[in-house]
Amino acid sequence: MADTSCCKLHAIIFPLPYQGHINPFVNLAIKLASKGLTITFVHAEHIHHTLTKSNMDKETDLFSAVRKSGLDIRYSTITDGFPVEFDRPLHLDEYWRSLLNDFPARVDEFIGNMIGSADSPPVSVLIADSFFAWSPGIARKYDLLNVSFFTQPALVFTVGCHWDLVTQNGHFPVKGDNEEELKYVPGVDSISTKDLMSYFKEEEIETVVHKAVFAAFHEMNRADFVLHYTVQELESKTLDTLSKNQPTYAIGPVYSFTNRPETTRVAKSLRSELDCTKWLDSKPPGSVLYVSFGSVVQTSKQVIQEIAYGLLLSEVNFLWVAREDILKSGDSDIFPDGFQDEIKGKGLIVPWCDQIMVLSNRGVGGFVTHCGWNSTLESMWCGVPMICNPVAYDQPTNRKLVVEDLKIGINLSDGVSIHREEVAEKISGFMSGSASQGFRDQAEKVKKILHDALDNGGSSERNLDKFIYDLRAKIINL
Ligand code: UDX
């Protein structure tokens, strides 16, 4: 084995400017710094602005607290070309067009300046979100090793990277409700067209987000290393197959979610959190259903209404995170008239919470989720089984892992329409029916897999160490 201990690594880290990507990136930065790397973490300016506002943080440097504890993490911001108050979700196409076409030149200039600066130790590594298509090109220009961090399951990675194969087989774009099994995607026994990511569907292929995502998938196999935010034991066949093409490391979930002294000292939440502990503590163990659809997707008032009345009919206790922007219509009146009065005692509705604190509370026995990958991993980490209501992006594909592969959840509806009676029946059966204990037992098994992976000598820990070793070895041999 080569002696790789000599070389001090300095990595610049660029997360995608969304909650579901910021969380794993901050955790990764802290973890790598705790293993001796120098890190420069770069947030978009508007993200910095929102984080300081939501967390009432007076610090201009979000990482100052962890730096005081001895970690070498530097912090910087970059403009995306829009003013901080620009409403990016409202102007999604314009925003993403600019991220795709204009932002790479800003990153290029930023990195060029940093490399030329006397204040910065020599940079050797660029770690960027896999959905930034610019990273392999810019890394090569500056002779940096390119690390692509994929914050979703390996299943999504292999399907996305084999989009040309799916096209050759006549399954792209997916038309209407057409359901066919794909048995040729490397590393996947079988996946139905209905479980492919939403940007594989015909109605989405003209969108700018689709173009950005596909440009990124096209570039992912050019990365020197790929970090996967998943666990080896959960997706071993897929990961083994991917590792034949590229150095591949499953390092999820990077940090223990329930014992997080370092990571809680860095502002990550883009919204202010409400503490629900007192309310949850007042409920019997396992009796509360937690409901949340993550940080970005929107839905219709009709869907909210059917879930709301389904919950009432089921008579289950529930805690619902209803973001003020959850409705596609922009309406801020989210719930049916009188609903808030009808739920007194049984239900609590909040705009945002510390989700990991909620999921780890003994009161919680289930999670109605949109299947965002962070929510899915956090639920697994806490041993909470799921009721799945995927909306967009990777969520339908993540649902397949939860319901069909790992068997730690059920579907809320058939995915086409949703009715309160069916919702009530599903919820009652899930929380207290005959199959309920089976889901809880299975969720406990998956929880153990995640906890073991993060233990000393566990697969995620080993893979992260191997990644750092391989990085150093590659730099020494360049
Ligand atoms: C987006 C995409 O929708 C998802 O498919 C992709 O996998 C990641 O990016 P998002 O909607 O942000 O995801 O969901 P998710 O990945 O679950 O991330 C949400 C994060 O927000 C989680 O880490 C969760 O802990 C946090 N959260 C959510 C809170 O802290 N408080 C809340 O009230 C709700």
Residues whose N, C-alpha, C, O or C-beta is under 5 A from the ligand:
A	BS01	UDX	Q19 G20 N23 Q152 S292 F293 G294 S295 V296 V297 V321 W352 C353 D354 Q355 I356 C371 G372 W373 N374 S375 T376 A392 Y393 D394 Q395
